[in-house]
């Protein structure tokens, strides 16, 4: 019997999920509805929507955020499955120079020289502003140039020319039209985040939700996950 599965996913896994849904639907005759594609903050964030009681069966967010939802009783603990590892990268407008970020020193120079820097309101932006920039010792010079992007991807702001450079999860930069991907942060300062899935405590279709998570974590999903700039968690 077919089921309808409602998914709330953070932006990092969105492109892979949308690519994989048709394959899952053909194989199971279930229908997958993507209710939101952003972790975000405030009233539109995934935790806020779940807290309000919006219907959801599968939640896909950063593993730390999923742990909080499990702690709060919103996600079933034993359903937690890591899906992908995500790294942070940088983008610019098409035709703009590609600043060097191949080493820590080069990244530091690029941040100091940039006129404006866009960053996300979720995992990558939190790392950039609270850990990386202070660690580089350039917070006083760089933080006044930082532009926090909420409600959309960093790439959209870059494409409109609102910032010279921008940082976000690579899988969230690659699908955005009107930008050019420059590259990842240097390995020494890279922040790799694990994105995991879990079944919502109030799921109306828990078995179908479990089947979807199993498919997303399987080898069948690996090519689509890699194509979108992620690395399958199970391939570690």
Secondary structure as UniProt FT lines:
FT   STRAND          4..9
FT   HELIX           11..13
FT   HELIX           14..28
FT   STRAND          31..36
FT   HELIX           42..44
FT   HELIX           46..51
FT   TURN            52..53
FT   STRAND          58..62
FT   HELIX           63..71
FT   TURN            72..73
FT   HELIX           77..79
FT   STRAND          81..86
FT   STRAND          88..93
FT   TURN            94..95
FT   HELIX           104..113
FT   STRAND          117..120
FT   HELIX           123..127
FT   HELIX           128..132
FT   HELIX           133..136
FT   HELIX           139..142
FT   HELIX           143..145
FT   STRAND          146..149
FT   HELIX           154..159
FT   TURN            160..161
FT   STRAND          165..169
FT   HELIX           170..173
FT   TURN            174..175
FT   TURN            177..178
FT   STRAND          179..184
FT   HELIX           187..189
FT   STRAND          193..200
FT   TURN            201..202
FT   HELIX           206..216
FT   HELIX           219..221
FT   HELIX           222..227
FT   TURN            228..229
FT   STRAND          231..232
FT   HELIX           233..235
//
